[in-house]
Amino acid sequence: MSSKDKKRMKGGKEAIGFGSVLAMIMSWSANKAIGWAILHGIFSWFYVIYYLFTHHDWKWF
């Protein structure tokens, strides 16, 4: 495996980790429940997209 492939794989892992953390923070701020935060962290980007479409209390800036 070349170093370029290793960098590409590393970037993908970081993006998945960021999505999970973002989902957990959004879930905690909405529900204040650790169980829901963990579950939403597993769903990662799916929960983030769901939250953006269903909750209208957030702003872009």
N, C-alpha and C positions, 0 to 999 in steps of 0.2 A: 504494500500500500504506500503510495507516495505521500509526501508531506502535505500536498495540496488536498488530497482526500481526507487526511487526518484533520486539517483545519476546517474543512467543510462539515465533517461529523461533529466536531467540537461546537461549532456554531449552532447546529441543530439542537444539540443537547441543551445549550444555554437558552435558546428560544423556548423550548418546552418548559424548562425550569422557571423562566420568567412568567410564562402563561399561568402556571400553577400558582405561583406566588401572587400574581395579580388577582386571580380568581378567588383565592383564599382571603385576601384583603377586602375585596369587594363583598364577599359573602359575610365576613365578620362585621363590616360596617352596616350591612343590611339586616342581619339576623342576630348578631351577638351570641352565636352558638358555635362551639368548637366542632361539634359533630358535623354540622352543615358545612363549615369551612373546610374540613378535611375532605368531605364528599365532593364539594365543588372544586377543590384543588385537584382531585383525581380527574374530574371532567375537564379541567384546564380551560383552554380557549373556547370550548363549547359553552361553558357557563359565562364567560366574559361576553360572548356575542349574544347569548340569551339575555343577560342582564341589560346590555345596551338597548335591545329592542323592547324590553318589557318595563324597565324603570325609566321614568322621565324626570327624575330628580337630579340628573347629572348635567354638566355643561362642558363644552369643548374648551373654553378658556375662562 
